[in-house]
Amino acid sequence: MRMKLLFPLIISVVVLISTGITALAQQGFAPDGDRPERNRPNLLATLGLSPDQVQQIKKFNQAHRPQIQEAVQRLREANRALDAAVYADAVNDFDFQTRLKEFQSAQAHVAKLRFESEFAIRKILTPDQLVRFRDLRRKFAESRQLRRNGPGRPGGRPGLKPPPPITNEF
């Protein structure tokens, strides 16, 4: 269950980073605020990407976006099929195992594409840009965790109680 929730989040972060850089690249290099303010950092200004780096990332994303979208769609479909197999009216071990293998294969493919994308972008960054990028990722993860857990709640969500323990008593 935890992986089921974590995986879409990982995909979202990768897509957000790559599309954010691509969108900024398509709009042109404008680090001085030539565009309206947004609630996210200006990656071009923060990382200090050169026009050549922006172009490299843009080309990579354009070439790989269809492949990533297809893989994510395949994963969603595999997840739905696995969920249907788990909660089907009749228990069918073969169907469950088949759907599980399809889900795992789709999940592995998306993870492979994600890491290949990150590695390709990483190779474009200078050592200083890499340090800044790591810092941005860390801050993003911290703010996401804070939003998820709420202030003062290191391990839980606000307003939610833990589920009651499962017992064998009826």
KOLPA-803689 format. One record per residue: residue in one letter; x, y, z of N, C-alpha, C, O in turn. Coordinates in steps of 0.001 Angstrom, whole numbers, plus 500000, padded with zeros to 6 digits. Each point is the difference from the previous one (the first is absolute). Example, Ala and Ser with C-alpha at 12.3 -4.5 7.8 and 13.67 -1.06 7.14 Angstrom:
KOLPA-803689
A513190494310507800499110501190500000500900501200500000501036499981500665S498614501069498615500820501190500060499230501090500730500509501108500169
end
This chain:
KOLPA-803689
M500825498807500000499175501193500000500867501253500000499700500964499294R501387499028501505500867501170500081500634500299498647500101501161499605M500331497789499676500610500183498685498970500535499019500326500794499117K498422498766501042498919500440499127499815501513500110499672500653499009L500531499902502162499872501444500209501287500730499663499949501121499493L501186498286500768501291500648499794500359500117498535500570501011499587F499116497992499625500432499994498616499423501157499186500753500665499289P497925499605500786499493501155499245500634501311500453500168500914499193L500181499187502064500652501198500504501376500169499363500370501104499601I500377497816500303501327500054499371499865500413498546500750500852499524I498309498559499773499781500344498597499627501468499878500478500696499105S498669499772501794499584501411499960501181500935500172500093501013499307V500808498662501606501176500840500225500873500042498758500450501073499597V499795497784499793500835499957498791499350500791498878500660500786499321V498045499004500485499301500717498939499996501491500288500194500807499091L499587499572502170500005501417500375501346500629499698500060501089499429I501007498251500943501337500546499768500284500096498507500435501045499518S499324497879499753500342500029498572499090500935499219500476500710499114T498227499311501186499120500906499268500218501439500420499843500914499191G500517499299502066500304501355500446501193500570499260499976501147499553I501055498058500321501188500446499270499659500180498525500437500967499376T498785498110500063499618500113498592499131501224499759500215500732499034A498813499497501828499113501156499828500797501295500070499778500920499214L501133499142501716500829501196500102500885500156498770500231501112499525A500253497778499974500848500056498812499205500466498784500510500761499177Q498246498786500709499186500384498855499598501468500066499812500640498966Q500055499897502251499627501397500155501187500919499812499840501214499879G501321498226500098501199500814499832500682500218501327499414499785501061F501809500637498870500821500211501187499678501369500588500431501023499468A498811498998501627499581501264500600500165499945501513499001499964500718P502225500028499785500197499866501429499670501254500800499890499926501223D499948501220498127499794501245500730498542500293500308499678501121500395G499448497929499443498605500216500350499206500618498867499073500765500266D501244498941498486499234500508498875498634499330499909499142500443499236R500653498505501528498726499300500014499317500251501329500643500411500966P498045499343499086499297500171501277500570499060501060500482498911499691E499452501527501547500492499188501114499175498732500136498796499994499747R501857498957500647499348498722500269500394499565501392500905500565500613N498406498427499878500292499482501333501057498917499977500112499226500950R500660500706497990501086499028499932501267500746499580499937501070499394P501198498350500935501245500704499670500237500037498500499592499100499266N501071501950500297500397500095498598501257499154499861501090500412500398L498743498397499030501109499061499919501143500534499159501167499755500306L498506500973498636501065500554499167500862500965500795501229499942499938A498124500950500812500751500979500780500741499321501146501163500309500263T498170498777500412500609499345501156501187499134499598501038500009500661L498804499244498251501081499124499566501016500732499131501141499556499871G498460501541499544500916500734499136500314499237498720501151499955499564L497817499439499832500207499242498773500359500931498843499423501077499852S501515498502499351500359500756498801498961499721498923499285499001500082P500617501860498912499065499713498894500272498637499351499063499313499591D502196500298500314500335498696499425499466498862500882499473499013499485Q500660501121501823499487498977500912498478499912499902499434498908499981V499913502251499958498540500033499868499586499260498731499055499211500015Q501649501043498899499690499348498730500211498482500088499195499233499472Q501866500339501181500255498566500156498879499318500787499533498925499625I500046501708501462498937499432500831498682499994499228499241499033500061K500497502039499224498779500088499201499956498879498959498974499337499849K502121500450499440500056498935498990499809498629500637499264499163499478F501401500612501652499869498711500679498547499757500396499457498925499749N499913502077500870498620499843500455499033499792498845499086499181500096Q501105501547498820499126499823498838500141498598499421499014499398499576A502188500093500405500234498668499446499451498895500896499543498969499507H500499501241501801499633498932500932498610500133500618499507499044500600R499856502102499269498675500203500602498985498949499546499305499445500851P500571500251497838499003498987499601500259498632500634499065499301500392Q502192500332499702500367498716500607499603499976501482499474499000500489I500778502088500210499654500080501424498491499991500177499488499295500870Q499791501471498325498540500036500102499396498626499739499071499585500692E501448499718498323499512498658499690500268499040501158499144499188500351A502036500910500234500356499114501118499135500277501222499577499070500685V500161502193499590499167500360501146498567499524499771499354499509500926Q500146500634497846498659499514499683499925498481500165499023499475500534R502010499827499006500045498539500153499990499631501484499334499043500398L501395501707500413500021499729501437498620500221500617499550499193500813R499785501884498812498647500260500529499049498854499642499234499525500838E500833500046497905499131498906499562500328498700500726499097499260500390A502179500462499791500406498792500727499540500071501452499591498993500577N500476502189500004499553500179501374498492499746500115499546499330500928R499689501209498126498548499766500007499680498516499816499122499457500670A501597499900498418499756498568499754500353499168501237499284499059500344L501808501287500314500379499279501216498967500227501099499622499066500707D499930502158499431498984500308500997498725499209499721499372499478500922A500247500435497799498810499229499631500186498519500320499064499341500453A502136500136499315500265498587500294499953499737501505499513498957500436V500992501987500352500005499825501457498574499986500548499676499214500891Y499477501661498569498649500143500560498913499371499131498825500340500140A501549498760498979499014499308499166499078499149500874500354499605501111D498453500125498355499032499186500750500536498604500276499812499450501086A500860499985497913500566498663500158501523500108500117500640500741499253V499922498517501683501447499993500194500639499186498874499613498862499735N501376501752499611500684499319498906501490500275500160500486501071499635D500236497952500914501432500171500265500792500271498724500893500848499991F498786498439498939500743500183498745499821501425499477500969500646499601D497800499836500403499720501362499531500715501029500873500570500966499493F499396498820501811500688500917500914501499500017499717500591501074499889Q500031497760499992501451499928499752500366500640498658501020500680499887T498144499097499103500244500594498683499937501521500089500884500686499487R498093499841501150499833501464500141501105500600500862500457501115499749L499965498142501262501082500479500857501303500121499203500723500988500127K499565498003499055501216500047499172499929501144498991501007500664499752E497819499577499663499832501118499065500236501332500716500658500894499468F498802499226501730500189501230500781501482500210500329500532501099499840Q500120497840500618501416500103500350500858500356498784500944500782500108S498727498649498754500730500305498767499803501465499606500960500686499649A497803499787500410499709501400499661500672500941500985500530501041499610Q499449498599501652500632500810501037501508500067499785500600501067500137A500005497818499531501444499968499749500358500851498782501025500681499995H498135499278498983500266500779498790499921501503500292500845500765499535V498156499657501225499874501414500355501193500432500849500545501084499793A499859498088501149501155500328500836501261500123499139500805500908500204K499362498193498852501158500050499098500012501309499221501030500669499921L497838499694499508499919501251499239500250501218500887500657500957499589R498816498993501622500190501114500931501474500186500311500510501119499951F500172497802500367501418500101500348500853500358498788500978500738500122E498658498747498718500725500392498790499835501495499731500957500671499612S497833499852500593499750501434499809500801500830500987500646500977499622E499312498635501629500756500731501011501493499960499700500701500998500171F499784497845499381501416499865499706500391500857498791501067500614499987A498066499420499005500277500820498815500063501481500375500884500723499539I498190499719501287500006501399500437501205500256500891500636501049499898R499679498010500966501156500147500886501288500188499202500871500772500401K499256498520498465501207500115499185500122501375499348501098500419499635I497791500277500219500003501326499392500431501074501010500565501025499619L499166498735501656500290500997501040501490500059500334500708498994499956T499742502204500375501363500182500496500031499555501461498938499826500599P502245499984499994500059499624501419499285501004500914499321499583500938D500813501720498818499309501004500825498486499908499837499255500115500973Q500300499678497798498567499867499752499445498747500664498871499998500491L501915498951499523499577498758500637499796500211501495499036499493500575V501863501248500052499853500300501430498700500768500241499248499676500919R500485501343498254498770500790500148498766499140499733498983500138500681F501109498969498318498871499138499677499694499044501157498837499788500344R502194499645500246499795499105501155499327500755501142499119499465500674D501302501778499538499412500814501055498516500260499709499166499920500902L500512500390497846498597500211499626499172498740500227498886500076500518R501645498775499100499287498731500208499772499743501479498920499568500402R502095500698500408499872499790501446498918500914500570499156499556500779K500868501730498831499004500952500499498596499619499537499039500107500762F500848499451497993498700499568499483499471498816500803498823499970500359A502027499069499922499594498820500772499586500394501414499024499472500533E501712501450500072499661500446501351498658500718500017499178499755500884S500591501130498147498729500732499986498834499062499706498914500166500555R501305498856498578498959499009499709499681499194501260498836499739500304Q502199499878500412499801499234501235499263500836501041499130499490500705L501213501781499392499337500883500953498529500161499640499138499960500878R500570500222497832498597500117499566499240498718500282498837500038500400R501817498826499394499345498711500209499711499758501477498913499547500358N502045500750500483499860499676501419499391501123500818499448499749501071G500637501464498458499500501136500766501031500426501024500854499207500398P499068502049500030500972500499500975499874499270501341498899499765500499G502231499892500057500016499361501320499579498545499994499790499425501068R500080499972497790499570498603499910501038499223499193499820499797498799P501258499770501843501072499365499245499607498722499282500593499673498972G498433499601501534499725498725499353498580499803499534499688498956499427G499445502000500793498616499767499639499363501187499335500553501099499983R498287498669499474499254501066499348499063500636501000499504499330500906P500249501964498937499098500672500927498588499427499905499475499767498911G499932500014502249498612499573500044499769498526499729498859499547500084L502147499703499603499810498578499733500446499178501198501048500247500596K498134498781499735500348499097501091500543498715499400499599499614498903P501310499718501802500480498720499476498862498997499977499101500073500838P500918498988498216498932499001499947500068499093501219501069499806500579P497793499641499805500006499094501149500791498745499672500079499609498835P500504499756502164500780498784499745499082498887499486498831499916500377I501715499250498773499240498871499461500149498826500957501109499629500385T497791499813499979500012498830500898499231498870499346499282500204499020N500874498622501523499281498836499506498673499794500724499287499031499741E500393501876501157498756499866500754498844500552499185500128501028499335F498738498277500723498826500454499259498926500433500905498935500414499541
end
